[in-house]
Amino acid sequence: MSLASCSLLVTRQDSRSIALTRTLRQQLGLLQARTVDVRVGSLRTTVPLRTLNRKGDFAVLSTSLASALKLPAAGKCLIRSSAGRELQIGPLIGVLTSVTNHPTSPFGPRTAYVRDLMDAGKDRGFFFGFSPSGVNWEAETVTGYFQTPGGGWTRKTVPLPDVVYNRLPNRTAEKSASLRDFKERFVQRKIPIFNWSFFDKWDVYRLLDGDRDASQHVPDSQINPTTEDIRQMLERHRFLYLKPTAGSLGFGIYRLTHNPGKGYFLRYRKDGGNVLLRFPRFEGLIDMLRRQKLKMVQYVAQQGIRLIEIDGCPIDFRFHLTKNIRNEWVVSGIGAKKAGRGSVTTHVRTGGQLMVPDQVLSITQGDRAGIVMEKAKETAIKLAKAIEQAYPHRLGELGLDLGIDQAESIWMFEANSKPGRTIFKHPLLKQQGKDASANLFEHCLFLSRFAERRE
């Protein structure tokens, strides 16, 4: 495989043909070829190959060929040849999400993020966003939104892409049989699709269960806990959390505490405020949970961990991991989250505060801040590798919620296959957000084979 960057031009010619400058033909190993299979996404055709008498790395397609291949646009991109027979232009990268058809925000609140991804891949391919309804399987085409040079959006129909990055936002819809079948169609066509679906909390604990090294970082957890399970866990750990298996953003979480001298305590969020209740007996605590209409078959009980604190408020960390152009896991960004006073979680919406991790660890760990951070990074990558190894689908991105306890042990509370990007809103973490987008684009290059690969 030979790979090059080029400037793509389209000329007014009726006959299908492609011409490359001599330097570009040499880079691609096509000096002797007279015809070539030209491909964009899933569409391809065989055409004559000519030499363009021009300096530089240029590829010129006739309008007829550009139309037949549904080429999204002219301009700079990558071009690769395989065995001197196939010439692929691209890559064509699709972001699978929901589409609003709004002229300035076609992807709703995700528009800015999709724009960041496109900016990361500028002049190195064709990036677009689409929804399941935009795909025509019979014609092998997809209609989606591309960014215009002026920063606006235009709707185009193109071939099926070389790679799909799944950012569908609806957890419930993704569990439907129709969407599972939809994604399987890409797999059947050997089109890489990554970040298959949302994780449920118990899915992640189960994935790590067979890995002794990784599972030591997961707190004691019990799915669908009975009353007796809760009693025993409180006796062992003194406090625990009840978390909905399919929850996100901290909704529906309860903190239970047992203080032998004072009774049982329950914390939760209600009507925008934090609630704290005390019960002298365990039965009173359970009765209150029942009045909250909790369905324990949809909950996980998890051991509470005494985390490092600032001003008496616990701190946890969001590690944003991405795969890179070498198919390796890297930590692209880290945000520290300080819980609001009296809050069950560290989420910003419940009074939590977003902080820079180096600042937090210098306060809590002093001279050991650097050592502790390196240990946390190594643990995050170890956990990502373990999850990926046990997961049946491709992963290219993970958000891990990690905590550091008073003894500097690292704990994983949650893993998200479609992590939010709230941490990158901090002024000092914005560059990390750009780094994460750049890594994701480069991983798309790896998956679409527009990058050198070590097989």
C-alpha positions, -999 to 999 in steps of 0.1 A, spaced: 0 0 0 13 35 -9 -2 67 5 1 103 -4 -15 137 1 -28 155 -30 -48 183 -44 -79 170 -61 -93 189 -92 -123 183 -114 -123 193 -150 -151 195 -176 -147 163 -195 -174 138 -206 -153 107 -207 -144 91 -174 -107 94 -167 -82 104 -140 -48 120 -144 -20 122 -119 12 143 -119 43 122 -125 55 128 -89 22 116 -75 22 85 -98 57 77 -86 47 80 -49 18 57 -55 37 31 -75 16 37 -106 42 47 -132 35 17 -154 -3 15 -150 -26 23 -179 -59 18 -162 -68 18 -126 -98 11 -103 -108 44 -87 -127 42 -55 -145 67 -32 -162 51 -2 -181 20 -14 -183 31 -51 -156 22 -76 -151 21 -114 -122 13 -138 -109 42 -159 -79 51 -180 -49 66 -161 -31 95 -177 0 116 -166 -7 152 -159 21 176 -171 22 197 -140 45 202 -110 33 191 -76 10 164 -63 -23 168 -82 -50 144 -92 -75 155 -119 -109 137 -124 -133 143 -152 -167 156 -142 -181 123 -155 -159 103 -131 -165 126 -102 -203 123 -107 -201 85 -110 -182 82 -78 -204 108 -61 -172 127 -50 -182 151 -22 -158 179 -32 -125 189 -48 -96 201 -27 -69 185 -6 -73 149 6 -54 117 9 -50 91 -19 -38 55 -16 -30 28 -41 -31 -9 -35 -10 -35 -54 -8 -10 -83 -44 -17 -93 -67 3 -70 -67 40 -63 -87 52 -34 -96 88 -27 -106 99 8 -111 88 34 -148 92 35 -157 93 72 -193 93 85 -204 104 120 -236 85 128 -259 107 149 -293 123 149 -301 150 124 -324 180 129 -323 194 94 -318 229 110 -297 250 86 -271 261 111 -273 233 136 -280 201 117 -270 179 146 -286 199 174 -265 202 205 -238 179 189 -232 203 160 -202 220 177 -186 186 184 -191 173 149 -175 206 136 -145 200 159 -140 166 144 -142 180 109 -117 207 117 -93 180 130 -95 163 96 -94 194 74 -76 188 41 -71 151 49 -104 136 39 -142 141 37 -161 142 70 -199 143 72 -227 136 97 -257 114 89 -286 97 106 -299 61 99 -327 75 77 -301 90 54 -288 56 42 -300 39 10 -288 4 12 -300 -6 -22 -281 22 -39 -252 20 -14 -254 57 -7 -259 80 22 -272 115 24 -256 137 51 -243 171 60 -209 184 50 -193 216 62 -189 244 36 -157 265 33 -176 294 49 -185 273 80 -221 266 70 -236 232 61 -246 216 28 -265 183 22 -250 158 -2 -255 122 -13 -223 102 -13 -212 65 -13 -213 45 19 -183 57 40 -149 40 46 -155 42 84 -184 51 107 -180 68 141 -212 60 161 -225 90 182 -262 81 182 -275 99 213 -305 79 222 -298 50 246 -332 34 244 -334 36 206 -300 19 202 -313 -11 220 -339 -17 193 -336 -46 169 -339 -23 139 -309 -2 149 -288 -33 157 -296 -47 123 -288 -13 108 -253 -13 123 -247 -49 114 -252 -40 77 -220 -20 79 -202 -49 94 -214 -72 67 -200 -48 41 -167 -48 60 -171 -11 68 -155 -5 103 -180 10 128 -168 19 163 -184 27 196 -212 3 189 -236 13 217 -240 27 251 -228 6 281 -250 -3 309 -231 -1 342 -233 -38 349 -220 -46 314 -187 -30 322 -183 -48 356 -191 -80 338 -166 -74 311 -138 -69 336 -148 -98 358 -125 -122 341 -95 -100 343 -80 -102 378 -56 -73 373 -82 -49 360 -111 -60 383 -92 -51 414 -99 -15 405 -137 -20 405 -155 -15 438 -176 -44 453 -208 -43 432 -241 -62 432 -267 -60 404 -304 -62 413 -296 -61 450 -320 -76 476 -327 -60 510 -303 -85 525 -276 -76 499 -279 -40 509 -277 -48 546 -246 -69 542 -229 -44 520 -235 -16 545 -220 -38 572 -189 -44 551 -183 -10 537 -203 15 559 -216 33 529 -226 25 493 -243 39 462 -274 27 444 -271 35 407 -295 29 378 -279 4 354 -288 25 324 -284 59 340 -262 88 331 -253 123 343 -259 112 379 -297 109 376 -314 85 401 -283 79 424 -287 73 461 -260 73 488 -266 50 518 -245 53 550 -245 33 582 -230 49 613 -233 24 641 -236 52 667 -261 73 648 -282 51 625 -287 50 587 -285 80 564 -299 85 529 -288 112 504 -303 119 470 -313 147 447 -348 160 444 -363 190 427 -329 206 422 -318 202 458 -299 178 479 -319 157 505 -304 141 536 -325 118 558 -317 98 589 -333 66 601 -326 49 635 -332 15 620 -323 -3 587 -360 -10 581 -368 27 580 -342 32 553 -356 4 532 -392 17 536 -381 51 523 -364 36 493 -396 17 485 -415 50 488 -391 64 461 -405 36 439 -370 22 432 -370 -9 411 -339 -28 423 -340 -49 392 -328 -18 374 -301 -9 399 -266 -17 410 -254 -14 446 -218 -3 447 -193 0 476 -186 35 486 -149 47 485 -134 73 507 -120 95 481 -94 123 484 -111 156 493 -108 193 492 -127 213 518 -145 182 529 -158 175 493 -148 143 475 -130 145 441 -131 121 412 -117 123 377 -129 119 342 -103 102 320 -111 107 283 -93 80 263 -91 76 225 -73 53 202 -48 69 179 -34 64 144 -14 34 157 -45 18 172 -32 24 207 -51 37 237 -40 71 249 -52 95 275 -65 125 256 -79 145 284 -84 145 322 -108 166 342 -112 167 380 -146 170 395 -152 183 430 -186 174 445 -209 201 456 -214 202 494 -240 176 504 -243 163 468 -245 126 460 -223 130 429 -196 152 414 -216 162 384 -216 199 376 -254 200 373 -257 190 410 -233 217 422 -200 200 413 -170 220 402 -147 213 373 -111 216 381 -76 210 366 -63 176 379 -27 189 384 -41 216 407 -62 191 426 -34 166 432 -9 193 442 -33 202 470 -42 167 481 -10 147 474 17 174 476 50 161 463 35 128 452 11 145 427 31 135 397 36 99 408 -1 95 416 -11 110 382 11 86 363 -3 57 382 -38 68 374 -30 71 337 -14 37 336 -45 23 353 -69 40 329 -51 25 299 -50 -9 315 -87 -7 321 -94 4 285 -74 -25 271 -92 -50 294 -127 -36 284 -118 -37 247 -105 -72 249 -137 -85 264 -161 -64 244 -174 -80 211 -174 -48 190 -149 -21 180 -141 7 205 -123 39 197 -132 61 226 -139 57 263 -147 79 293 -136 64 326 -148 79 359 -119 71 383 -113 79 420 -83 80 442 -87 69 478 -69 80 509 -43 53 503 -37 63 467 -55 33 453 -72 38 419 -109 29 415 -131 28 385 -168 37 391 -181 39 355 -170 35 319 -188 53 290 -185 43 254 -199 76 243 -184 100 268 -196 136 270 -172 164 266 -181 186 296 -145 186 310 -133 203 278 -153 234 286 -128 243 313 -105 271 297 -74 252 307 -87 219 292 -99 231 258 -67 220 241 -72 185 254 -106 185 237 -89 194 204 -63 166 210 -91 141 216 -108 151 183 -74 148 165 -68 114 179 -103 102 168 -98 115 133 -64 98 131 -79 65 144 -104 68 115 -74 70 92 -61 38 107 -95 20 104 -100 31 68 -64 21 59 -54 57 51 -24 52 74 5 30 75 -4 -2 95 16 -27 113 -3 -59 106 
